[in-house]
Amino acid sequence: MAEWNIEEADVYIGKNTLDNEDWFDADDDRKTALLNVSSRTLDTTFKRHLDSGRIDVIPAEAVYVFAATLAYVYNDTNKLAQQGWASMAIRGMSVTFKDWTQRGLSAFIPDEVYDIIGIPKQRMYEVIL
């Protein structure tokens, strides 16, 4: 695993992302885990581009943006949806989760990450006959 500069990641995420509260609520061990998972997922997702030489390396900035996204996707509330919860209610407040919350990690890679890496996002379209 890479050695991460958490301070550098904090500065970049603070200045370049809007939904970053879950990132800043995390301790350094959690941030390191988020960065490791982000990096591993991006390496896997862009493996053929790395192997072909189309890109040399996944930029740290892309890892930071995706790590902040993962912090939100796997926060305490959204983690319940990942675990299969459909809804919950606490003292009159209820939350209903949608099916989209149960997806693989690469499905959460934001468009901005594709832009930073310089690879267009491939979109799959269903054809209904």
Disulfide bonds with the S-S distance in Angstrom:
none
